[in-house]
């Protein structure tokens, strides 16, 4: 199965296909808006939908490494940068939808809203962090920063994941509907827990044999 998946993902058509699949939600939203299919409150629907797709893309990009390691689908690694940039793409659409439909692109109004409402501050902070990841996602940035500093910077994606869940939770708190929040939190929590377990297993201080030897002294 993994060999077949690796062959499929290594083909020349794989990247354009993944790019189109990631772009389809945005294209659907454009068509839905143009054909009046977004319900009674199109503006709210656009803000909510772009936020949902940001979270979904974040789950996908964080799932790439666990799936690659657990199932031996090594070709997935080449899609990590693209999917990461799509997280930023949908986050920017979310910001634009909020800024345009809710705030009328009024800079003063947006600044006041950030200061007054914690969930807006958290969301804005997440987008700022995503911006730093997006602008340093290219090979030139890796060479400039150095591999270790670049990796340390891009671990901010875990902070972004936490902020995104907090932003989503506060958004839903007024509606008392936390089902989706729990689902996304469980997915992201599981993916982050897998990474933590892998990190600890590589650290000699946390290996069982190291712990036993320390306790026996």
Secondary structure as GFF3:
##gff-version 3
##sequence-region A 1 217
A	DSSP	alpha_helix	2	10	.	.	.	ID=ss1
A	DSSP	alpha_helix	12	34	.	.	.	ID=ss2
A	DSSP	alpha_helix	42	71	.	.	.	ID=ss3
A	DSSP	three_ten_helix	74	79	.	.	.	ID=ss4
A	DSSP	alpha_helix	80	97	.	.	.	ID=ss5
A	DSSP	pi_helix	98	102	.	.	.	ID=ss6
A	DSSP	alpha_helix	107	116	.	.	.	ID=ss7
A	DSSP	alpha_helix	118	135	.	.	.	ID=ss8
A	DSSP	alpha_helix	139	145	.	.	.	ID=ss9
A	DSSP	alpha_helix	147	154	.	.	.	ID=ss10
A	DSSP	alpha_helix	156	173	.	.	.	ID=ss11
A	DSSP	alpha_helix	179	202	.	.	.	ID=ss12
A	DSSP	three_ten_helix	204	206	.	.	.	ID=ss13
A	DSSP	alpha_helix	208	216	.	.	.	ID=ss14
###
